[in-house]
C-alpha cells in the first residue's frame, strides 16, 4: 500500500489576523479561551471548485482528559 501524499492546496493561516477580522470568531475565541482552551492551529484547505474550507482548533487538557473544539467555515473565497 502506498502512502497518500499531502495536498499541496493546504495552507497555514494566521489565527490573530482572522480573529481581528471576524467578530463572531472573536466571540468564540474569547469563550473557549475563558473556558481554559488554548489555540492549537488553523488550516485552510483549497477545494476543486475554487473555494476554501477553514478549520481552526482549540485544545484543553485537564488531568488525563484531552478535549478539542473546532470551528469550520466552508465556501470561502480568497481575495
BALOBA-1460 file (C-alpha; in Angstrom, 3 decimals):
// residues 79
<rec num="1" residu="x" x="0.000" y="0.000" z="0.000"/>
<rec num="2" residu="x" x="1.350" y="3.441" z="-0.874"/>
<rec num="3" residu="x" x="1.260" y="6.459" z="1.394"/>
<rec num="4" residu="x" x="-1.078" y="9.225" z="0.490"/>
<rec num="5" residu="x" x="0.684" y="12.479" z="-0.395"/>
<rec num="6" residu="x" x="-0.171" y="15.684" z="1.429"/>
<rec num="7" residu="x" x="-2.317" y="18.065" z="-0.520"/>
<rec num="8" residu="x" x="-0.366" y="20.991" z="-1.994"/>
<rec num="9" residu="x" x="-3.501" y="23.127" z="-1.557"/>
<rec num="10" residu="x" x="-3.313" y="23.039" z="2.260"/>
<rec num="11" residu="x" x="-2.241" y="26.426" z="3.618"/>
<rec num="12" residu="x" x="-1.409" y="27.707" z="7.098"/>
<rec num="13" residu="x" x="-3.426" y="30.649" z="8.434"/>
<rec num="14" residu="x" x="-2.672" y="33.405" z="10.932"/>
<rec num="15" residu="x" x="-5.050" y="32.951" z="13.892"/>
<rec num="16" residu="x" x="-4.697" y="36.525" z="15.178"/>
<rec num="17" residu="x" x="-5.492" y="38.154" z="11.818"/>
<rec num="18" residu="x" x="-8.618" y="36.020" z="11.369"/>
<rec num="19" residu="x" x="-9.900" y="36.832" z="14.838"/>
<rec num="20" residu="x" x="-9.273" y="40.535" z="14.293"/>
<rec num="21" residu="x" x="-11.364" y="40.450" z="11.093"/>
<rec num="22" residu="x" x="-14.333" y="38.298" z="12.183"/>
<rec num="23" residu="x" x="-16.432" y="39.377" z="15.198"/>
<rec num="24" residu="x" x="-18.234" y="36.026" z="15.509"/>
<rec num="25" residu="x" x="-14.946" y="34.139" z="15.527"/>
<rec num="26" residu="x" x="-13.536" y="36.580" z="18.106"/>
<rec num="27" residu="x" x="-16.552" y="35.885" z="20.332"/>
<rec num="28" residu="x" x="-15.980" y="32.113" z="20.108"/>
<rec num="29" residu="x" x="-12.246" y="32.518" z="20.732"/>
<rec num="30" residu="x" x="-12.913" y="34.586" z="23.869"/>
<rec num="31" residu="x" x="-15.379" y="31.982" z="25.172"/>
<rec num="32" residu="x" x="-13.109" y="28.981" z="24.595"/>
<rec num="33" residu="x" x="-10.081" y="30.820" z="25.991"/>
<rec num="34" residu="x" x="-12.072" y="31.706" z="29.105"/>
<rec num="35" residu="x" x="-13.007" y="28.011" z="29.474"/>
<rec num="36" residu="x" x="-9.325" y="27.045" z="29.507"/>
<rec num="37" residu="x" x="-8.754" y="26.081" z="25.866"/>
<rec num="38" residu="x" x="-5.657" y="27.224" z="24.010"/>
<rec num="39" residu="x" x="-5.308" y="27.906" z="20.306"/>
<rec num="40" residu="x" x="-3.872" y="24.826" z="18.645"/>
<rec num="41" residu="x" x="-3.795" y="25.890" z="14.999"/>
<rec num="42" residu="x" x="-5.643" y="26.560" z="11.827"/>
<rec num="43" residu="x" x="-5.595" y="25.220" z="8.299"/>
<rec num="44" residu="x" x="-7.033" y="26.483" z="5.048"/>
<rec num="45" residu="x" x="-7.860" y="23.767" z="2.528"/>
<rec num="46" residu="x" x="-8.329" y="24.584" z="-1.142"/>
<rec num="47" residu="x" x="-11.217" y="22.873" z="-2.885"/>
<rec num="48" residu="x" x="-11.585" y="21.862" z="-6.504"/>
<rec num="49" residu="x" x="-14.369" y="24.367" z="-7.092"/>
<rec num="50" residu="x" x="-12.010" y="27.253" z="-6.249"/>
<rec num="51" residu="x" x="-13.365" y="27.982" z="-2.765"/>
<rec num="52" residu="x" x="-11.676" y="27.164" z="0.539"/>
<rec num="53" residu="x" x="-12.539" y="25.462" z="3.824"/>
<rec num="54" residu="x" x="-11.121" y="26.918" z="7.030"/>
<rec num="55" residu="x" x="-10.689" y="24.778" z="10.156"/>
<rec num="56" residu="x" x="-9.493" y="26.256" z="13.463"/>
<rec num="57" residu="x" x="-8.775" y="24.131" z="16.559"/>
<rec num="58" residu="x" x="-8.568" y="24.857" z="20.307"/>
<rec num="59" residu="x" x="-7.355" y="22.214" z="22.802"/>
<rec num="60" residu="x" x="-7.537" y="21.699" z="26.548"/>
<rec num="61" residu="x" x="-6.047" y="19.109" z="28.893"/>
<rec num="62" residu="x" x="-7.450" y="18.516" z="32.379"/>
<rec num="63" residu="x" x="-5.730" y="15.642" z="34.158"/>
<rec num="64" residu="x" x="-5.710" y="12.733" z="31.724"/>
<rec num="65" residu="x" x="-8.637" y="14.049" z="29.677"/>
<rec num="66" residu="x" x="-7.863" y="15.865" z="26.439"/>
<rec num="67" residu="x" x="-10.613" y="17.729" z="24.611"/>
<rec num="68" residu="x" x="-10.671" y="19.850" z="21.486"/>
<rec num="69" residu="x" x="-13.067" y="22.267" z="19.823"/>
<rec num="70" residu="x" x="-13.040" y="23.015" z="16.109"/>
<rec num="71" residu="x" x="-14.563" y="25.887" z="14.145"/>
<rec num="72" residu="x" x="-15.125" y="25.220" z="10.442"/>
<rec num="73" residu="x" x="-16.139" y="27.623" z="7.687"/>
<rec num="74" residu="x" x="-16.773" y="26.323" z="4.154"/>
<rec num="75" residu="x" x="-17.111" y="28.030" z="0.793"/>
<rec num="76" residu="x" x="-14.690" y="30.897" z="1.479"/>
<rec num="77" residu="x" x="-13.203" y="32.880" z="-1.385"/>
<rec num="78" residu="x" x="-9.701" y="34.274" z="-1.102"/>
<rec num="79" residu="x" x="-9.192" y="37.812" z="-2.314"/>
